[in-house]
Amino acid sequence: MDANLLKKSEDFDKLPETRIIFITENDEIGKGLPLYPIERCFLGTGEKFALQ
């Protein structure tokens, strides 16, 4: 999705923040919520992953 946004050897911190929104006809998670925010985290520790 962002493969063409950087020039060769440009730093990754030059990438803009990206948000992906999935709109589905049905509640795919099945918990009855209107919105399911997701954040990246380290699976081993549960700590949030954020680029600085």
C-alpha positions as CSV (number, residue, x, y, z in Angstrom):
1,M,0.0,0.0,0.0
2,D,2.8,2.4,0.8
3,A,5.5,0.8,-1.4
4,N,5.6,3.8,-3.8
5,L,5.5,6.6,-1.3
6,L,9.3,6.6,-0.6
7,K,12.2,7.2,-2.9
8,K,15.1,4.7,-2.8
9,S,17.1,5.0,0.4
10,E,14.6,7.4,2.0
11,D,14.0,6.9,5.8
12,F,10.8,5.1,6.8
13,D,10.0,8.0,9.2
14,K,9.2,9.9,6.1
15,L,6.1,7.8,5.5
16,P,2.8,9.4,6.5
17,E,0.6,7.9,9.2
18,T,-1.7,5.4,7.5
19,R,-5.1,4.2,8.6
20,I,-7.0,1.3,7.2
21,I,-10.7,1.1,7.5
22,F,-12.6,-2.1,6.8
23,I,-16.4,-1.7,6.2
24,T,-18.2,-5.0,6.2
25,E,-21.9,-5.9,5.8
26,N,-21.8,-8.1,8.8
27,D,-20.2,-8.0,12.3
28,E,-17.2,-10.2,11.4
29,I,-15.9,-10.2,15.0
30,G,-19.3,-11.2,16.4
31,K,-19.2,-9.1,19.6
32,G,-22.0,-6.8,18.7
33,L,-19.9,-3.6,18.7
34,P,-20.2,-0.9,16.1
35,L,-16.4,-0.3,16.0
36,Y,-13.3,-2.4,16.7
37,P,-10.3,-0.2,17.1
38,I,-7.0,-2.1,16.7
39,E,-3.5,-1.1,17.7
40,R,-0.3,-2.9,17.0
41,C,1.3,-4.6,20.0
42,F,4.1,-7.1,20.8
43,L,2.4,-10.4,21.3
44,G,4.9,-11.6,23.9
45,T,4.5,-8.6,26.2
46,G,1.3,-7.0,25.2
47,E,3.1,-3.6,25.0
48,K,1.9,-1.2,22.3
49,F,4.2,-0.9,19.2
50,A,4.7,2.7,18.0
51,L,7.3,4.1,15.7
52,Q,9.0,7.1,17.2
